């Protein structure tokens, strides 16, 4: 008898399935328009690449050794990286009330967050996530670790800002994601006050994945770290990533966590026993860009804002319905049509399959929603996009 997997059965990764469908369509000679790609196109900013190249050629041992929970090659990296996300006048006020931890990107840390909340001792936690629709990794990690979890109510009715009063009393940990992937919604000052107040009163830890914080193009966008320090008994942490900040830094795996001393210390304990830190020359490139090249970062943000406006106007011309107005990042989220190409459509996955087969236009389905990204030069695709959605004849 042959050996079998020891893992529980699970569905195929949706992104891999989409890539396979695209490959098959291209094999038949179809032109594909990938509105599915969730990473910036092109390289990292030149400022980051130049600084990283100099650092990797350095003879300083600290630039080439284990960085562990510190950053000897780039002193105070985490605090400096977090500081670059704050308005200058608010930096010192906020930074003096939190602890910091450099990290090799956010995704590898998501499994450590429940472990740092007591899940490492075998206790089963109740974790509330933002995964319907949303980035699935927090729920996946909870499932792998055997923790109870459920998705907070985020939908067009509440503009993807879940009702704080509906958080279940049994919750131990909130794993949030603002700015939100895939909707592009941001959290406001008043929203964070509501979350912090409730969680402080009910002894719930709060973690926020703020990977798109630097790409917010709406004045109401607020980081958890701007509000949480006002609640001295709140246990909280927020993660920031360089992946989208420096152009395409998705492969650099550089970031930082800030938060209350107790929570950050617990994360650091787990991380210190399971991780050796990030690549210091890449961190040097990142810190150079965020401290010396805010113009380059702003240009990236402005490109995405312009493309979002372009795709919104184009799709609405053909009766597509936005789930919510995106205010950050490079994603747009749409209600999946009930009809397309003259036939009934069950869900967003079926709609996406029909669009690929009939028009070459590719999105990412999230249940009843479909996400279209603007990381590519979509303005050059105006005619095929218009032709495709005109052909689809969507209806709700």
Secondary structure, DSSP 4 states (H G I P E B T S, - for coil): ------SPP-PPPHHHHHHHHHHHHHHTT---EE----S-SS-B-HHHHHHHHHHHT---GGGTS--TTS-TTSTTHHHHHHHTTS-GGGHHHHHTT-EEEEES-SGGGHHHHHHTTTGGGTPPPEEEE--TTS-THHHHHHHHHT-EEEE---SGGGTT---GGGS-TT--EEEE-SS-TTT-----HHHHHHHHHHHHHHT-EEEEE-TTGGGB-STT---HHHHGGG-TT--EEEEEESTTTTBS-TTT--EEEEE-HHHHHHHHHHHHHH-----HHHHHHHHHHHHH-HHHHHHHHHHHHHHHHHHHHHHHHTT--BSS---BTTEEEEEPPSEETTEE--SHHHHHHHHHHHH-EE-EEETTEEEEE--S-GGGGHHHHHHHHHHH--B-
